[in-house]
């Protein structure tokens, strides 16, 4: 199930990374101004850390603690 009226915007980071923003803009809003403001405030460091955690590969087995 999706949210109606959602628009996707692509922004480019300082080192060439690309991210997708999803937003519902009110009527009469300027999409270009929104994208410019959002790209200034976007936290690229947190975005990169989130991507690294998402594709983390587990090596070997880990011991699990028994619940008492």
JOBEL-V412034 format. One record per residue. N is the residue number from 1. RES is the residue in one small letter. SS is DSSP state (H for helix, E for strand, C for the rest). OMEGA is omega in radians with two decimals (NA if undefined). Layout:
n=<N N>
res=<RES RES>
ss=<SS SS>
omega=<OMEGA OMEGA>
This chain:
n=<1 2 3 4 5 6 7 8 9 10 11 12 13 14 15 16 17 18 19 20 21 22 23 24 25 26 27 28 29 30 31 32 33 34 35 36 37 38 39 40 41 42 43 44 45 46 47 48 49 50 51 52 53 54 55 56 57 58 59 60 61 62 63 64 65 66 67 68>
res=<x x x x x x x x x x x x x x x x x x x x x x x x x x x x x x x x x x x x x x x x x x x x x x x x x x x x x x x x x x x x x x x x x x x x>
ss=<C C C C C C E E E E E E C C C C C E E E E E E C C C C C C C H H H H H H H H H H H C C H H H H H H H H H H H C C C C C C C C C C C C C C>
omega=<-3.08 3.12 -3.14 3.08 3.10 3.08 3.13 3.13 3.08 3.05 -3.12 -3.11 -3.11 -3.12 3.07 3.11 3.09 3.10 3.12 3.05 3.07 -3.08 2.99 -3.11 3.08 3.13 3.09 3.13 3.14 -3.12 -3.13 3.11 3.12 -3.12 3.12 -3.14 -3.12 -3.13 3.07 -3.06 -3.07 -3.11 -3.08 -3.13 3.11 3.13 3.14 3.10 3.13 3.11 3.13 3.13 -3.09 -3.07 3.13 -3.11 3.14 -3.12 3.10 3.13 3.10 3.12 3.10 3.11 3.10 3.09 -3.13 NA>
